[in-house]
């Protein structure tokens, strides 16, 4: 018997606020995550971050590898600058924050479910034979392409062949579709 758990928020929001750094590594800003997880005061969310950092240490992980300080200076009303605390969080840090958050908040409960489902998906994927992995990935690509084409249609795209071709050209890094480094 297969049970499927459908998660609407914060999974969509979680992926929506994801950033990619200059090295292609995904991360989340703590101040953006705070609201998504139902926290309105930084001081309350900072307590959850501190508990999560302790969990990180107890798991024999380096805090700075998962909770990088990216505080920034902001101008306040008097015209002076003040440091605003923020963190660059990797997926593991976000998971720890969800686990250490206030589970009476529906957003935290959904985040905990999201990470449990994501972990289970990864476990299943890791145990698939190569053919199964290819089929799984093909299904994921197909699903994402459907979402892309729906969005494109809503944006007024009507020539999907040209739209698709432009995407492939963009992926190859060339304007004319010719592979980079090849000669005529």
C-alpha positions in Angstrom: 0.0 0.0 0.0 1.4 3.4 -1.0 0.6 6.5 0.9 1.3 9.8 -0.7 1.7 12.9 1.4 0.9 16.2 -0.4 2.6 19.2 1.0 1.6 22.7 -0.2 3.3 25.1 2.1 6.0 25.7 3.2 7.6 23.4 0.6 6.7 25.7 -2.3 7.7 28.8 -0.4 10.8 27.0 0.8 11.9 26.4 -2.8 10.8 29.9 -3.8 13.1 31.6 -1.4 16.1 29.4 -2.2 19.2 31.2 -3.5 22.1 29.9 -5.5 25.6 31.3 -4.7 28.4 32.0 -7.1 29.6 28.3 -6.6 26.2 26.9 -7.6 25.4 25.9 -4.0 21.8 26.4 -2.7 21.2 28.4 0.4 18.4 30.2 2.3 18.6 33.5 4.2 17.4 33.1 7.8 15.4 36.4 7.7 13.4 35.1 4.7 12.9 31.7 6.3 11.8 33.3 9.5 8.5 34.5 8.1 7.8 31.3 6.1 8.1 29.3 9.4 5.6 31.5 11.2 8.0 33.7 13.2 7.4 37.5 13.3 10.1 38.5 15.8 13.8 37.9 15.1 14.6 37.4 18.7 12.2 34.4 18.9 13.6 32.9 15.7 17.2 33.5 16.9 16.4 31.2 19.8 15.5 28.5 17.4 18.7 29.1 15.4 20.7 28.9 18.6 19.1 25.5 19.5 19.7 24.3 16.0 23.4 25.3 16.2 23.7 23.2 19.4 22.2 20.3 17.5 24.7 20.9 14.8 27.6 20.8 17.3 26.2 17.7 18.9 26.1 16.0 15.5 29.9 16.8 15.2 29.3 19.3 12.4 31.0 22.6 12.0 28.5 25.4 12.6 30.0 27.8 10.0 29.6 25.1 7.3 25.8 25.3 7.8 25.1 28.6 9.5 27.3 31.3 7.8 27.0 34.8 9.2 25.9 37.2 6.5 24.9 40.1 8.7 24.7 43.4 6.9 24.9 47.0 7.8 21.6 48.9 7.5 20.8 52.6 7.9 18.4 53.3 10.8 16.2 56.3 11.3 18.9 58.5 12.8 21.1 58.1 9.8 23.5 55.8 11.6 24.4 52.3 10.5 23.6 49.2 12.5 24.4 45.5 11.9 21.4 43.4 11.1 22.0 39.7 11.9 21.3 37.2 9.2 22.6 33.8 8.2 23.2 31.9 5.0 21.7 28.5 5.7 22.2 25.3 3.9 19.5 22.6 3.6 20.8 20.8 6.7 20.6 24.0 8.8 17.0 24.6 7.5 16.2 21.0 8.5 17.6 21.6 12.0 15.6 24.8 12.4 12.4 22.9 11.4 13.2 20.2 13.9 13.9 22.7 16.7 11.1 25.1 15.9 7.8 25.5 17.8 5.8 22.5 16.5 2.6 24.2 17.6 3.0 26.5 14.7 1.4 24.9 11.6 4.3 26.2 9.4 6.8 24.3 11.5 4.7 21.1 11.5 4.5 21.4 7.7 8.3 22.1 7.4 9.0 19.0 9.6 6.8 16.9 7.3 8.4 18.4 4.2 11.9 17.4 5.4 10.7 13.9 6.4 9.2 13.4 3.0 12.3 14.8 1.2 14.5 12.5 3.3 12.4 9.4 2.5 12.4 10.3 -1.2 16.2 10.5 -1.1 16.4 7.1 0.7 14.2 5.5 -2.0 16.1 7.1 -4.8 19.4 6.0 -3.4 18.2 2.4 -3.3 16.9 2.4 -6.9 18.9 0.6 -9.6 20.3 2.8 -12.4 17.3 2.2 -14.7 14.9 3.1 -11.9 16.9 6.3 -11.2 16.7 7.3 -14.9 13.0 6.7 -15.0 12.5 8.6 -11.8 14.5 11.6 -13.1 12.6 11.4 -16.4 9.3 11.7 -14.5 10.6 14.6 -12.5 11.8 16.4 -15.7 8.4 15.7 -17.4 6.5 17.1 -14.4 8.7 20.3 -14.2 8.3 20.8 -18.0 4.6 20.7 -17.7 4.8 23.4 -15.0 7.1 25.4 -17.3 4.9 25.2 -20.3 1.8 26.1 -18.2 3.6 29.2 -17.0 4.8 30.0 -20.5 1.3 29.7 -21.9 0.0 32.0 -19.2 2.7 34.5 -20.1 1.6 34.4 -23.7 4.0 32.0 -25.4 2.3 30.3 -28.4 5.2 28.8 -30.3 6.4 26.2 -27.9 8.9 24.7 -30.4 10.8 28.0 -30.6 10.4 28.4 -26.9 12.0 25.0 -26.3 14.7 25.6 -28.8 15.6 28.9 -27.1 15.9 27.0 -23.8 18.3 24.5 -25.3 20.4 27.3 -26.9 20.6 29.0 -23.5 21.7 25.7 -21.9 24.5 25.3 -24.5 25.7 28.8 -23.9 25.4 29.8 -27.5 23.1 32.1 -29.3 23.1 30.2 -32.6 22.9 26.7 -31.0 26.4 25.7 -32.1 28.3 23.9 -29.4 30.8 26.0 -27.6 34.3 25.3 -28.8 33.3 23.7 -32.1 34.3 25.1 -35.4 32.5 25.4 -38.7 
